[in-house]
Amino acid sequence: MSDATTDGGRESALLRLLWKAAKLLATVALTFLGLLVVTFLIGRVVPVDPVLAVIGDRAPKSVYDRVFVELGLDRPLYEQFWIYLHKVFTGDFGESFLTKRPIIDDIARVFPATLELATVAILIGTVLGIPMGVWAAVRQGRLADQVVRVLGLVGYSAPIFWLGLLGLLVFYARLNWVAGPGRIDIAYEYAITPKTGLLLLDSAMQGQWDAFRNVFAHIILPAALLGYFSMAYISRMTRSFMLNELAQEYVTTARVKGVPEWRIIWVHALRNAAVPLVTVVALSYANLLEGSVLTETVFAWPGLGQYITNSLQNADMNAVLGGTLLIGAIFVGLNLLSDLLYTLLDPRVRKQA
Amino acid sequence: MRPLLTVEDLRITFPTRQGPSEVVRGVSFTLGRERLGIVGESGSGKSQTGRAILGLTPPPGRATAKVLDFDGIDLRTASAATWRRLRGARMSMVMQDPKFSLNPVMTIGKQLLEALKFGAGETRAEARARALAMLEAVQIRDPERVFRAYPHELSGGMGQRAMIAMMLVTEPDLLIADEPTSALDVTVQVEVLRILDRLVRERGMGLIFISHDLRLVSSFCDRVLVMYAGRVVEELKAADLGKAQHPYTRGLMNCLPKIEGGVRPLPTLERDAAWAR
């Protein structure tokens, strides 16, 4: 009899999980639709004439009228939106006026650069930021706490382009510990066949260890800088979450039971603090994935931030909208991921599903 | 016979903007394998007294005493390692509200095993069997289910029973119960108290029962300390509660409603500044 009940329990748990997944997917689809409406409307509202962008401002009126119809601009707005939707789902974001290539190809070229940089940066920021925040919380008000707080404050307030230039000056020009701007030296550029576009991954998979070392030497400085900024944020949030958790009654309970202090901190309190931390890390990561124009400019990093800024300056609306859509999708995706992690980490959320 | 616990001139101070504030001001008592009640209103220092015995005065508070002796061990100079050996294994505390005093992301079973793991050395299977037996001893009907459950999946009464199980599973010599039933429904209170009473009796452990409920304490304990503003103002045998001398205790007794009723207006406590001196 008890077997039957556990089976029933498992079945309903599976059903609940499916139901939750369906609800999540519906939410994601709706959010994404909203995002599409917004990008579509931005495209119509900005004072950039898409026809002029194609034909230039010296073309005769007859050409203008023809292209106007070709672009579907004479149709009602909802019809234009429908066409836009259709195009987006077939991966057609139009052509860049600047590079004369499909937007999707441009993004496939620049996004991996940003993805690689952001991923290394968030790893650095998380791996350093969380233990530092925990440490600061445990030693609240003491030297370690002050050091972490000052480090965080500097990370918050120093302009990144200045730190970047300083870093290049010291670690590249003077000490020659790291490589200079760019993702890779020209000498190695053709040693790797691009597969994922993530040079660290590509070079490692192809066993090109010299190239790997070169790529690493290039990425480490900008990644460390961006990582420092997310570390500042993550450590500060970790500190405050941990202070909150360490003041909870269950911590006293654990002490009463004779649980050693390290376990109270790293297992009891951090496990609870991890729930809100997921959002913090996910948001930091999303911010990094937007691409940092300043860092990318200082380090000549051909990433998403530079691409979008460039396109914006040249009124290349298709490229801007494609990039905006991508960033929006990243935010939606990371939010979805942190929602899923929430349910994994917090049994109370799991129950509500 | 040497007492289990001797407390002499316990003082607890917290620094404040206006200088140090003494919340416990020279509390002394001894405890054998008996049941001692500490009553007092909130802020009277009764909870802090309980925590200080376990060395858990929350920072930046500081506890000092002339004597703080547990079974021959001087608690004032106990090292972190000594505390870890004592806490859980030999002295433990049932806390007020299971909603906050149990770790929300850890199963009851894991939290129970943790008490055993760091208390006494035994194999996993043995520990598990002991934990389950303990859950049964606090009259949980389906110990396997509760073992696997998370705290939010239990009712308040169930949670508090799990808490009691967690604190008694190591068979400590001294148990401090800090308002163990205040957060529970009245109907559940009696049941939980009965379980606690039986286990404490069976195991012959010393109990300090902290409560603001004078009547509850007197029916449950052998001896009662009445605290007011950080001091023990009166010590009584529970049976002699009627003979209380101190005006504060008498005032509290007068405020208890009687079934015969008819006392109107209900008497209030006329405080005398001299009590706090």
Chai-1 contact restraints between the chains, C-beta under 6 A:
chainA,res_idxA,chainB,res_idxB,connection_type,confidence,min_distance_angstrom,max_distance_angstrom,comment,restraint_id
A,E249,B,F100,contact,1.0,0.0,6.0,A-B,restraint_1
A,E249,B,S101,contact,1.0,0.0,6.0,A-B,restraint_2
A,Y250,B,S101,contact,1.0,0.0,6.0,A-B,restraint_3
A,Y250,B,L102,contact,1.0,0.0,6.0,A-B,restraint_4
A,Y250,B,N103,contact,1.0,0.0,6.0,A-B,restraint_5
A,T253,B,M95,contact,1.0,0.0,6.0,A-B,restraint_6
A,T253,B,S101,contact,1.0,0.0,6.0,A-B,restraint_7
A,R255,B,L56,contact,1.0,0.0,6.0,A-B,restraint_8
A,V256,B,R87,contact,1.0,0.0,6.0,A-B,restraint_9
A,V256,B,S92,contact,1.0,0.0,6.0,A-B,restraint_10
A,V256,B,M93,contact,1.0,0.0,6.0,A-B,restraint_11
A,K257,B,G88,contact,1.0,0.0,6.0,A-B,restraint_12
A,K257,B,A115,contact,1.0,0.0,6.0,A-B,restraint_13
A,G258,B,R84,contact,1.0,0.0,6.0,A-B,restraint_14
A,G258,B,R87,contact,1.0,0.0,6.0,A-B,restraint_15
A,G258,B,G88,contact,1.0,0.0,6.0,A-B,restraint_16
A,G258,B,F118,contact,1.0,0.0,6.0,A-B,restraint_17
A,V259,B,E114,contact,1.0,0.0,6.0,A-B,restraint_18
A,V259,B,F118,contact,1.0,0.0,6.0,A-B,restraint_19
A,H268,B,N103,contact,1.0,0.0,6.0,A-B,restraint_20
A,R271,B,V105,contact,1.0,0.0,6.0,A-B,restraint_21
A,N272,B,V105,contact,1.0,0.0,6.0,A-B,restraint_22
A,P347,B,Y150,contact,1.0,0.0,6.0,A-B,restraint_23
A,R348,B,H152,contact,1.0,0.0,6.0,A-B,restraint_24
